[in-house]
Amino acid sequence: MISQFFILSSRGDTIITRDFLGNVPKTSAEIFYRKVKFWDGDDGSDAPPVFHVDGVTYLHVKSGGVLLVATTKNNVSPALVLELLGRMGNIIKDHIGVLSEEAIRKNFVIIYELLDEAIDYGFPQNASTESLKTFVLNEPCVVVPPSQRGGAFFNTGVRNPTVIRSVLDGGKAENPGRKEIFVDVVEKINVTFSASGAMHAHEIIGSIQVKNYLGHNPPVKIALSNNLLIGKREAQLQGNWTDASNVITLDDCNFIGSCDLSSFDIDRTLQITPPDGEFSIMNFRSTSDFLPPFRLISTVDEMTPYKVEVLIRLKAEFPSDKKASTLQIKIPVPQYASKVHFDLDSSTKGCKSQTADYSEKDKAVYWNMKELSGGVERMLQMRVTLTQTANSTTSKDFGPISLSFVIPMYNPSGLQVRYLQILEDYGKDKPYRWVRYLAQSNSYVFRS
C-alpha cells in the first residue's frame, strides 16, 4: 500500500525512515521537505496533507513538532493512509511518553520495533497499542518536552497533572509506575462572525479521550451530564425540562465499538474495558448556541489619503478564573500596504508576553499573547502606510481576522463528566483519576 514511512524534524532532518518496497527514490524525504517548506500555493497557505511530485504521492501529518510522512506510487485511499499516520503517532507517543524530536532520537530502537510489527511490506498489520507493547523488548527513555520543563500542563500558570508516560512503565513488576487514568473532554470551536459582530455560523467538534496507565485493563465507568440530549428526536424533548436553558444538546455522536452503552439512555453512563495508552471513547458535534470565548471589534479610520489607522479590540468572554494560552490574532493588511507601525496596550493585567509582528511576505500582522485571563480586554492600534489612496473598500482589506487559542479547563458546550469510577478494588494502592477539559480554536474568523 505505502512505499515508505519516515519522520522528519522541523528542520527537515530524517529521524526515522523505513523503505518497504524500494520503488520510490531514496531522495524522497528531501524532495518532500523542500516542497512543503517552499509551497507556492495561490493563497499563501501551507502545503496540503496530500500532494503529488513526479509520480509519487506524499501524505503527511504534523504532530509534536515533527512530520510523519508516507509515500506511495499506488492508488491508495488518502483518508486511510492519513489515519494510519495519525495512529502511528499515537502508538509512538503511547510507548515513549511524548512525540518530540528529542524523544524519538532517544527511543529510535523502540520505534523501529513498533514499525516492524505495525506495517508489513507497506500494509498495516497491527495498530493496537495493547497488542504491540508485547513485542517491544527495550525500555523507553521518557523525555519531558521543553514546553513543560519547569512549567505546567498546557502552558498555563495552574499546575495540572502532566501525562509524560509510557504504557511500558507498568508492564513489569520491578517498574510498576504510578497507576492513573485520564479522561479529557477536548472541544474544537468553529465560529464565523459577520462584519457586525454577530455569530454567522458556529459549531463544536468534540471528543472524550482516555489515557490509560493503570498497568492492566480493569472495567471503568464514566458518567456524563444528566441533562444531555442527543439528536433531533431527543432535542424535541427540551421543553419538558424545568430549566431548558441548562440542557446540553448534541447533534450527533459516536462511540468506540467496545463501549457498553446498555445504561446510557437511562443515566448517561457508559462502561468500557480500556486498552493501554491513548484512545478516543466518544466523538460528538454540536451546533447549539453557546457563548463564544472571544469577541473582537475592528475599526478603520482614514488619517490621510495614504495612511489609515486600525484599532483592534479583543475581549475574553470566558470566566475570569480561566486563562487562554498561545493566543494569536492574524490581521491581514492590503496588498498595497508598505509600512505598519504598532501601539500595544501598555497594561499587563491579565496578560503575559504581548507582541505584534508584521510579515511582509504574508501581508499580515500577527498579534501574540502568551496568556490572557477571562474577562480581560486588550487593544492593538496600527498605523498603516499605503502605496495607493484609501477608498471605501479599504476597510474590507483588513480581514478576515482569525484567532487561534487554547483554553484549559473550559468547554463551551457545557458537557461534563460527573464521575469516573474504576470497577475494581485496588485496596490501599488507589489509582489516580483525572478529568480535564480543553477548548481550542479550529476556525475562529471575524469578517470585515
Helices and strands as residue ranges (DSSP letters): E 4-8, E 14-19, H 28-37, E 50-53, E 56-63, E 66-72, H 78-96, H 101-106, H 108-118, E 119-120, E 123-124, H 129-132, G 133-135, G 146-148, G 153-155, E 180-193, E 199-213, E 220-224, E 228-230, H 231-235, G 238-240, G 244-246, E 248-250, E 252-255, H 264-267, E 269-272, E 277-286, E 294-304, E 307-316, E 323-332, E 337-344, E 351-359, E 364-373, E 377-386, G 394-397, E 401-408, E 417-422, E 432-446
